[in-house]
Amino acid sequence: MLSGSSVQQNDDNLYYLLDVMGRVTMGSEVYQAQILRAFFDTITGTDRNLTRIYMCVISLVKLRGEDPEKLRFLMEQMRASKEKHELSIDILDYMAEIANSLEPWASQSAFGISVPVNSVDFGKISMDSF
């Protein structure tokens, strides 16, 4: 039978483990959002380097622990994109799906938004702003 102090210690260890796991998850989401930012910066910038795009896509696949079939499919799409000199819509769909699945605070952090701004915060538009 466990004594009261050992039960308390086990509970403390469990809370510590959950706290560490939560921080790892939060860090992972921010890192994923930073990779997404690099991806969108690359495809909308002047230097549309397919190697950078490839690295962003593959990094997110690995971070998210996608199955090998998904990885194989995305790699085939990247090869086709290289041959056709245009980015596959399937790659864009995958990256948009990831962006949609991330928590808003992670994306805001990655894109440099320190305080979330909601549209309901604006009551009116002043004439001076025009």
N, CA, C and O of each residue as an XYZ file, in Angstrom:
520
protein
N       0.839     -1.177      0.000
C       0.000      0.000      0.000
C       0.883      1.239      0.000
O       1.906      1.276      0.684
N       0.494      2.247     -0.761
C       1.282      3.462     -0.877
C       0.946      4.422      0.251
O      -0.209      4.559      0.654
N       1.979      5.080      0.748
C       1.748      6.084      1.788
C       1.281      7.376      1.133
O       1.387      7.548     -0.081
N       0.772      8.267      1.945
C       0.258      9.540      1.433
C       1.321     10.369      0.746
O       1.035     11.026     -0.255
N       2.561     10.356      1.267
C       3.618     11.167      0.666
C       4.053     10.617     -0.691
O       4.372     11.383     -1.600
N       4.067      9.274     -0.830
C       4.475      8.711     -2.117
C       3.396      8.941     -3.180
O       3.712      9.127     -4.355
N       2.126      8.930     -2.769
C       1.043      9.233     -3.711
C       1.150     10.678     -4.160
O       0.981     10.977     -5.342
N       1.430     11.581     -3.222
C       1.582     12.997     -3.557
C       2.770     13.188     -4.508
O       2.694     13.965     -5.459
N       3.861     12.475     -4.239
C       5.033     12.577     -5.095
C       4.723     12.051     -6.499
O       5.153     12.644     -7.488
N       3.996     10.965     -6.593
C       3.607     10.429     -7.899
C       2.720     11.413     -8.646
O       2.872     11.607     -9.852
N       1.782     12.040     -7.915
C       0.924     13.053     -8.534
C       1.749     14.235     -9.028
O       1.510     14.750    -10.120
N       2.728     14.670     -8.217
C       3.592     15.782     -8.629
C       4.384     15.417     -9.880
O       4.533     16.234    -10.788
N       4.890     14.186     -9.922
C       5.635     13.734    -11.106
C       4.746     13.697    -12.338
O       5.183     14.060    -13.430
N       3.502     13.262    -12.173
C       2.569     13.214    -13.289
C       2.264     14.621    -13.795
O       2.248     14.853    -15.004
N       2.023     15.567    -12.877
C       1.746     16.944    -13.287
C       2.960     17.556    -13.999
O       2.808     18.301    -14.967
N       4.151     17.237    -13.514
C       5.364     17.733    -14.155
C       5.485     17.172    -15.569
O       5.798     17.907    -16.506
N       5.238     15.877    -15.725
C       5.315     15.242    -17.033
C       4.296     15.846    -17.993
O       4.620     16.118    -19.149
N       3.077     16.056    -17.530
C       2.044     16.664    -18.378
C       2.421     18.087    -18.763
O       2.161     18.519    -19.886
N       3.037     18.822    -17.829
C       3.461     20.184    -18.116
C       4.546     20.195    -19.185
O       4.499     21.004    -20.111
N       5.522     19.301    -19.060
C       6.597     19.220    -20.048
C       6.031     18.812    -21.404
O       6.418     19.379    -22.426
N       5.122     17.839    -21.429
C       4.521     17.413    -22.692
C       3.737     18.550    -23.329
O       3.752     18.705    -24.550
N       3.057     19.342    -22.519
C       2.316     20.481    -23.048
C       3.231     21.506    -23.671
O       2.910     22.070    -24.717
N       4.383     21.759    -23.036
C       5.330     22.712    -23.602
C       5.945     22.195    -24.890
O       6.183     22.970    -25.815
N       6.204     20.902    -24.962
C       6.742     20.324    -26.195
C       5.730     20.470    -27.315
O       6.096     20.833    -28.433
N       4.457     20.193    -27.034
C       3.408     20.340    -28.043
C       3.301     21.792    -28.491
O       3.194     22.065    -29.687
N       3.328     22.726    -27.543
C       3.230     24.134    -27.901
C       4.424     24.542    -28.759
O       4.266     25.260    -29.747
N       5.613     24.088    -28.386
C       6.794     24.412    -29.166
C       6.719     23.821    -30.557
O       7.140     24.451    -31.527
N       6.190     22.628    -30.660
C       6.053     21.970    -31.953
C       5.087     22.738    -32.845
O       5.339     22.894    -34.039
N       3.994     23.215    -32.283
C       3.031     23.965    -33.093
C       3.625     25.280    -33.583
O       3.410     25.672    -34.730
N       4.363     25.952    -32.727
C       5.002     27.202    -33.145
C       6.028     26.919    -34.233
O       6.132     27.672    -35.201
N       6.785     25.841    -34.079
C       7.780     25.480    -35.083
C       7.103     25.143    -36.417
O       7.586     25.536    -37.479
N       5.990     24.420    -36.357
C       5.244     24.117    -37.582
C       4.759     25.402    -38.243
O       4.817     25.541    -39.465
N       4.284     26.333    -37.434
C       3.801     27.604    -37.980
C       4.951     28.397    -38.597
O       4.764     29.070    -39.611
N       6.139     28.324    -37.992
C       7.295     29.009    -38.575
C       7.688     28.397    -39.915
O       8.073     29.115    -40.838
N       7.592     27.085    -40.023
C       7.878     26.429    -41.302
C       6.827     26.831    -42.336
O       7.154     27.065    -43.500
N       5.574     26.909    -41.915
C       4.515     27.364    -42.827
C       4.798     28.781    -43.316
O       4.613     29.095    -44.492
N       5.245     29.621    -42.404
C       5.566     30.998    -42.789
C       6.683     31.005    -43.831
O       6.605     31.730    -44.823
N       7.732     30.193    -43.605
C       8.826     30.115    -44.570
C       8.322     29.615    -45.923
O       8.754     30.098    -46.969
N       7.402     28.640    -45.895
C       6.824     28.118    -47.131
C       6.087     29.216    -47.889
O       6.320     29.421    -49.080
N       5.196     29.923    -47.193
C       4.405     30.949    -47.877
C       5.269     32.139    -48.288
O       5.001     32.772    -49.310
N       6.302     32.450    -47.504
C       7.238     33.499    -47.920
C       7.968     33.093    -49.196
O       8.214     33.924    -50.070
N       8.308     31.822    -49.296
C       9.027     31.333    -50.476
C       8.142     31.346    -51.716
O       8.580     31.777    -52.783
N       6.914     30.881    -51.590
C       6.076     30.809    -52.800
C       5.543     32.170    -53.228
O       5.159     32.347    -54.384
N       5.514     33.126    -52.318
C       5.020     34.455    -52.701
C       6.152     35.436    -52.964
O       5.904     36.545    -53.437
N       7.388     35.052    -52.667
C       8.529     35.933    -52.870
C       9.039     35.898    -54.295
O       8.461     35.260    -55.175
N      10.134     36.601    -54.494
C      10.723     36.665    -55.834
C      11.539     35.420    -56.159
O      11.661     35.050    -57.327
N      12.102     34.767    -55.137
C      12.913     33.575    -55.342
C      12.086     32.348    -54.987
O      12.068     31.931    -53.828
N      11.412     31.771    -55.952
C      10.555     30.606    -55.712
C      11.373     29.328    -55.866
O      11.212     28.575    -56.826
N      12.236     29.110    -54.913
C      13.166     27.993    -54.951
C      12.449     26.697    -54.578
O      11.932     26.572    -53.467
N      12.414     25.739    -55.496
C      11.735     24.474    -55.234
C      12.408     23.657    -54.145
O      11.745     22.870    -53.469
N      13.697     23.825    -53.963
C      14.390     23.103    -52.894
C      13.908     23.572    -51.537
O      13.691     22.757    -50.640
N      13.736     24.877    -51.375
C      13.208     25.411    -50.110
C      11.778     24.932    -49.880
O      11.415     24.556    -48.766
N      10.983     24.948    -50.918
C       9.598     24.483    -50.805
C       9.583     23.011    -50.415
O       8.821     22.601    -49.540
N      10.424     22.223    -51.065
C      10.538     20.790    -50.774
C      10.909     20.579    -49.308
O      10.310     19.742    -48.633
N      11.888     21.327    -48.813
C      12.328     21.173    -47.421
C      11.215     21.549    -46.443
O      11.060     20.897    -45.411
N      10.456     22.571    -46.746
C       9.340     22.956    -45.877
C       8.289     21.852    -45.819
O       7.813     21.491    -44.743
N       7.937     21.325    -46.976
C       6.905     20.288    -47.038
C       7.366     19.033    -46.301
O       6.628     18.487    -45.480
N       8.570     18.581    -46.588
C       9.082     17.360    -45.971
C       9.255     17.547    -44.459
O       8.977     16.628    -43.689
N       9.706     18.717    -44.034
C       9.854     18.982    -42.592
C       8.514     18.877    -41.878
O       8.430     18.308    -40.790
N       7.478     19.418    -42.480
C       6.157     19.342    -41.844
C       5.609     17.923    -41.839
O       4.963     17.509    -40.876
N       5.862     17.182    -42.899
C       5.414     15.790    -42.937
C       6.073     15.015    -41.802
O       5.416     14.247    -41.100
N       7.378     15.223    -41.627
C       8.119     14.516    -40.569
C       7.682     14.982    -39.182
O       7.504     14.159    -38.284
N       7.509     16.277    -38.997
C       7.084     16.799    -37.692
C       5.712     16.288    -37.281
O       5.473     15.994    -36.110
N       4.832     16.187    -38.235
C       3.475     15.763    -37.941
C       3.338     14.243    -37.876
O       2.287     13.729    -37.494
N       4.392     13.527    -38.247
C       4.357     12.070    -38.173
C       3.372     11.449    -39.138
O       2.669     10.494    -38.805
N       3.328     12.003    -40.341
C       2.404     11.483    -41.353
C       2.831     10.079    -41.784
O       3.992      9.700    -41.632
N       1.898      9.330    -42.312
C       2.201      7.971    -42.752
C       3.065      7.994    -44.028
O       3.072      8.987    -44.756
N       3.784      6.908    -44.289
C       4.680      6.863    -45.455
C       3.969      7.075    -46.792
O       4.561      7.610    -47.729
N       2.710      6.661    -46.885
C       1.963      6.870    -48.129
C       1.790      8.358    -48.419
O       1.914      8.788    -49.566
N       1.506      9.136    -47.392
C       1.340     10.580    -47.552
C       2.664     11.199    -47.986
O       2.700     12.043    -48.881
N       3.752     10.774    -47.346
C       5.078     11.270    -47.712
C       5.398     10.938    -49.165
O       5.872     11.799    -49.907
N       5.147      9.713    -49.570
C       5.409      9.285    -50.941
C       4.582     10.108    -51.931
O       5.096     10.547    -52.960
N       3.310     10.314    -51.620
C       2.440     11.090    -52.501
C       2.948     12.521    -52.648
O       2.999     13.053    -53.757
N       3.320     13.141    -51.537
C       3.789     14.530    -51.596
C       5.130     14.635    -52.328
O       5.375     15.615    -53.032
N       5.991     13.641    -52.168
C       7.259     13.655    -52.893
C       7.022     13.518    -54.401
O       7.705     14.157    -55.201
N       6.058     12.687    -54.782
C       5.707     12.566    -56.204
C       5.167     13.891    -56.739
O       5.478     14.288    -57.862
N       4.370     14.561    -55.943
C       3.836     15.861    -56.353
C       4.949     16.896    -56.500
O       4.896     17.741    -57.393
N       5.954     16.833    -55.628
C       7.085     17.761    -55.743
C       7.893     17.475    -57.009
O       8.350     18.403    -57.676
N       8.070     16.194    -57.340
C       8.772     15.844    -58.585
C       7.996     16.361    -59.808
O       8.575     16.908    -60.747
N       6.684     16.171    -59.767
C       5.849     16.660    -60.875
C       5.907     18.182    -60.962
O       5.912     18.746    -62.056
N       5.952     18.842    -59.810
C       6.053     20.299    -59.794
C       7.359     20.755    -60.424
O       7.395     21.752    -61.145
N       8.421     20.028    -60.150
C       9.723     20.385    -60.712
C       9.712     20.223    -62.228
O      10.258     21.061    -62.946
N       9.091     19.144    -62.720
C       9.035     18.903    -64.164
C       8.172     19.942    -64.879
O       8.516     20.399    -65.969
N       7.062     20.309    -64.268
C       6.120     21.245    -64.912
C       6.443     22.704    -64.623
O       5.861     23.597    -65.238
N       7.361     22.960    -63.698
C       7.736     24.318    -63.302
C       6.561     25.096    -62.708
O       6.461     26.313    -62.863
N       5.691     24.382    -62.037
C       4.590     25.024    -61.302
C       4.245     24.153    -60.106
O       4.336     22.927    -60.172
N       3.853     24.788    -59.022
C       3.591     24.080    -57.780
C       2.260     23.337    -57.854
O       1.249     23.888    -58.291
N       2.277     22.099    -57.428
C       1.091     21.254    -57.450
C       0.035     21.776    -56.474
O       0.364     22.234    -55.380
N      -1.209     21.703    -56.870
C      -2.307     22.123    -56.007
C      -2.418     21.225    -54.782
O      -2.892     21.662    -53.734
N      -1.982     19.967    -54.907
C      -2.013     19.057    -53.766
C      -1.056     19.505    -52.669
O      -1.347     19.331    -51.486
N       0.075     20.078    -53.047
C       1.023     20.615    -52.063
C       0.392     21.800    -51.355
O       0.460     21.912    -50.131
N      -0.219     22.678    -52.125
C      -0.886     23.839    -51.517
C      -2.025     23.407    -50.601
O      -2.205     23.976    -49.524
N      -2.787     22.412    -51.017
C      -3.875     21.902    -50.179
C      -3.352     21.346    -48.866
O      -3.929     21.590    -47.806
N      -2.252     20.595    -48.939
C      -1.673     20.007    -47.731
C      -1.200     21.098    -46.769
O      -1.449     21.024    -45.565
N      -0.524     22.103    -47.304
C      -0.011     23.174    -46.442
C      -1.162     24.013    -45.863
O      -1.095     24.445    -44.712
N      -2.195     24.237    -46.644
C      -3.349     24.971    -46.131
C      -4.081     24.164    -45.059
O      -4.589     24.728    -44.090
N      -4.133     22.853    -45.235
C      -4.741     21.974    -44.237
C      -3.986     22.055    -42.911
O      -4.600     22.090    -41.844
N      -2.666     22.085    -42.979
C      -1.863     22.215    -41.763
C      -2.096     23.571    -41.128
O      -2.271     23.662    -39.913
N      -2.102     24.616    -41.924
C      -2.327     25.960    -41.389
C      -3.676     26.046    -40.694
O      -3.811     26.704    -39.662
N      -4.660     25.389    -41.254
C      -5.998     25.397    -40.675
C      -6.063     24.597    -39.374
O      -6.863     24.906    -38.491
N      -5.220     23.568    -39.256
C      -5.276     22.708    -38.081
C      -4.501     23.258    -36.883
O      -4.707     22.805    -35.757
N      -3.621     24.220    -37.112
C      -2.831     24.763    -36.011
C      -3.663     25.692    -35.143
O      -4.630     26.303    -35.597
N      -3.263     25.780    -33.891
C      -3.914     26.717    -32.974
C      -3.614     28.142    -33.441
O      -2.512     28.413    -33.920
N      -4.578     29.053    -33.308
C      -4.352     30.427    -33.772
C      -3.169     31.120    -33.095
O      -2.455     31.883    -33.745
N      -2.952     30.871    -31.809
C      -1.849     31.544    -31.111
C      -0.507     31.133    -31.686
O       0.427     31.935    -31.695
N      -0.384     29.885    -32.174
C       0.886     29.430    -32.745
C       1.167     30.161    -34.052
O       2.290     30.602    -34.297
N       0.158     30.283    -34.874
C       0.325     30.994    -36.146
C       0.607     32.463    -35.911
O       1.457     33.050    -36.580
N      -0.097     33.059    -34.970
C       0.122     34.472    -34.671
C       1.532     34.705    -34.158
O       2.169     35.699    -34.507
N       2.018     33.797    -33.337
C       3.375     33.904    -32.819
C       4.400     33.792    -33.941
O       5.362     34.560    -33.981
N       4.204     32.854    -34.840
C       5.144     32.646    -35.941
C       5.167     33.827    -36.908
O       6.208     34.146    -37.482
N       4.018     34.474    -37.086
C       3.938     35.596    -38.006
C       4.196     36.936    -37.323
O       4.038     37.990    -37.939
N       4.596     36.895    -36.037
C       5.006     38.106    -35.334
C       3.884     38.925    -34.750
O       4.084     40.103    -34.455
N       2.713     38.354    -34.571
C       1.599     39.068    -33.952
C       1.651     38.782    -32.462
O       1.410     37.654    -32.032
N       1.966     39.807    -31.673
C       2.133     39.571    -30.237
C       0.805     39.583    -29.488
O       0.614     38.801    -28.558
N      -0.101     40.449    -29.877
C      -1.399     40.522    -29.212
C      -2.471     40.228    -30.248
O      -2.552     40.918    -31.264
N      -3.300     39.208    -30.005
C      -4.347     38.896    -30.982
C      -5.293     40.085    -31.179
O      -5.714     40.730    -30.219
N      -5.605     40.349    -32.406
C      -6.509     41.448    -32.734
C      -7.780     40.845    -33.319
O      -7.740     40.142    -34.328
N      -8.887     41.125    -32.683
C     -10.178     40.637    -33.178
C     -10.903     41.762    -33.879
O     -10.782     42.925    -33.494
N     -11.641     41.425    -34.885
C     -12.370     42.449    -35.624
C     -13.482     43.064    -34.786
O     -13.924     44.176    -35.077
N     -13.940     42.369    -33.756
C     -14.992     42.934    -32.916
C     -14.464     44.029    -32.010
O     -15.253     44.732    -31.379
N     -13.151     44.195    -31.928
C     -12.553     45.238    -31.102
C     -12.733     46.622    -31.711
O     -12.614     47.630    -31.015
N     -13.020     46.674    -33.010
C     -13.146     47.955    -33.675
C     -14.614     48.377    -33.663
O     -15.466     47.738    -34.280
N     -14.886     49.453    -32.955
C     -16.253     49.930    -32.858
C     -16.647     50.808    -34.018
O     -17.778     50.753    -34.499
N     -15.702     51.624    -34.469
C     -16.014     52.529    -35.581
C     -14.714     52.900    -36.280
O     -13.622     52.645    -35.772
N     -14.850     53.496    -37.430
C     -13.690     53.963    -38.189
C     -13.777     55.480    -38.198
O     -14.806     56.057    -38.548
N     -12.691     56.108    -37.810
C     -12.700     57.559    -37.797
C     -12.430     58.095    -39.192
O     -11.810     57.422    -40.016
N     -12.885     59.275    -39.448
C     -12.676     59.894    -40.742
C     -11.201     60.260    -40.926
O     -10.745     60.409    -42.060
N     -10.452     60.408    -39.837
C      -9.034     60.746    -39.930
C      -8.228     59.618    -40.542
O      -7.167     59.860    -41.119
N      -8.709     58.397    -40.428
C      -7.963     57.262    -40.953
C      -8.035     57.150    -42.472
O      -7.251     56.418    -43.075
N      -8.960     57.861    -43.090
C      -9.062     57.813    -44.553
C      -8.060     58.708    -45.125
O      -7.964     58.827    -46.347
